[in-house]
Amino acid sequence: MSTTLAIHGGPKVRDTLFPAHVTVGAEEKARVSEVIDSGILSNYLGAPHENFMGGRYVRECEAAWAESISAAHALAFNSNTSGLIAAMGAIGVGPGDEVIVTAYSMSISAIAPLFYGATPIFADVEPDTFCLDPKSVEAAITDRTKAIIIVDIFGQPFNGPAIRALADKHNLKIVEDCAQAPGGHLNGTPTGLLGDIGVFSLNYHKHIHAGEGGIVVTNDDTLAQRMSMLRNHGECVTGAWGVDDLTNMLGHNMRMTEIEAVIATTQLGKLDGLITERLDRVAYFQEQMRGFEPMTMPKVRDGAKHVYYVHACLWDTTCGTDRNAFVDAVKAELPVFELREKEGVKLGAGYVRPIYLLPTFEKRMALQGPANGLTKSWQNYALGLCPVVEDLHFNSLLSHEFIVPSMERSDIDDVVRAFAKVWDARAHLQTPNAA
Ligand SMILES: *Cc1c(COP(=O)(O)O)cnc(C)c1O
């Protein structure tokens, strides 16, 4: 093998694209035809009527989802984003309230409270699981705190018992963003049920998908009813249903179509198998990487089933080689995935930018700007707010998706070869302070 790195003009470890990761096929196609033949692609009515809760395929999907994790309620939404916003509305957050959130996730996990005028308060994460740290959450609690949005980031369940104890003590609701962790569990409690409301995603990038979609689960009858009203023009049914608590009960249209529902139901049936395949890829990758000193493989919380949406490793920042330079060089050695060419090589230095560094926060400009006494906490959105998140993002986290089920062992072998090639040639990498 050539030792000239691809980033310096040498040949890549591999040119052929990685195989497309596709989870849909003949079964989904057959069921979509069934819906089209029925002539009804969505069957909601925004009125006090049995179809307020949607058509037969949406209900079938919800029943399957509820059964799969023994939840009292599952509600189909058009996205996880909608589900998180509805969760905030249902809990009754409003101006002046605070919701504790993580900075290291997809943006909606932290901005959902803003849609109701509540303030996101960022807590820091555990340095080895990357989920919100109970100690940091506790330190962020004030008498304005109403809820915590906690993410099972990268597929790892959050510390349910510790966060539950805090929530019970301070009378807070827990919203679990389990978009990245369907099929996971902690000590036998399925993800989705580790908090008061769980929100899954069915967007194209997730373990299973329906194009777009979200499933909200809860064992709380009142929250379930409130979320069903937020999903579908609830103001039209509160009178007929004799609903007393009208706080936030203005409905959106967050409805899933019948087409997405049958795809989601079919995909749910494949979830366990897809997770098993992922875990197999993870085990193989980790076995091949054993002895690769600068990288620590993901830690799995005691008692947890981690489902590896992303394989998030830690780079040893004292190893003498800069993580960013290393990642750039490995990326140059590897191909993109078929069908997802434009998304680039599925390897990253860090994950997403800490959410409080987005322009919305930096320029203090959500809604109509700081209002309703939010000014003080808005001043805190700046570099330095969550040191662990910042260290992970800017220095030590290294994440990749080469563990998706379409990756065969020979494909993973190429990934491992690329890591080894760059490590062996690390003396030729630019260090950040050189030049
Ligand atoms: C994908 C994702 C979302 C958003 O899901 P959508 O269904 O696209 O709205 C939210 N949170 C996390 C952690 C995600 O990974």
The ligand as an SDF file (V2000), in Angstrom:
LIG
                    3D

 15 15  0  0  0  0  0  0  0  0999 V2000
  -33.1620   13.6010   13.6380 C   0  0  0  0  0  0  0  0  0  0  0  0
  -33.2630   14.2170   14.9710 C   0  0  0  0  0  0  0  0  0  0  0  0
  -34.2810   15.1210   15.2860 C   0  0  0  0  0  0  0  0  0  0  0  0
  -35.2470   15.6630   14.2710 C   0  0  0  0  0  0  0  0  0  0  0  0
  -36.0760   14.6910   13.7390 O   0  0  0  0  0  0  0  0  0  0  0  0
  -37.0980   15.0930   12.5760 P   0  0  0  0  0  0  0  0  0  0  0  0
  -38.0040   13.8980   12.4940 O   0  0  0  0  0  0  0  0  0  0  0  0
  -36.3260   15.3190   11.3280 O   0  0  0  0  0  0  0  0  0  0  0  0
  -37.8460   16.2900   13.0030 O   0  0  0  0  0  0  0  0  0  0  0  0
  -34.3560   15.5900   16.5780 C   0  0  0  0  0  0  0  0  0  0  0  0
  -33.4760   15.2180   17.5130 N   0  0  0  0  0  0  0  0  0  0  0  0
  -32.4850   14.3660   17.2520 C   0  0  0  0  0  0  0  0  0  0  0  0
  -31.5520   13.9760   18.3600 C   0  0  0  0  0  0  0  0  0  0  0  0
  -32.3220   13.8490   15.9670 C   0  0  0  0  0  0  0  0  0  0  0  0
  -31.3200   13.0140   15.7100 O   0  0  0  0  0  0  0  0  0  0  0  0
  1  2  1  0
  2  3  1  0
  2 14  2  0
  3  4  1  0
  3 10  2  0
  4  5  1  0
  5  6  1  0
  6  7  2  0
  6  8  1  0
  6  9  1  0
 10 11  1  0
 11 12  2  0
 12 13  1  0
 12 14  1  0
 14 15  1  0
M  END
$$$$
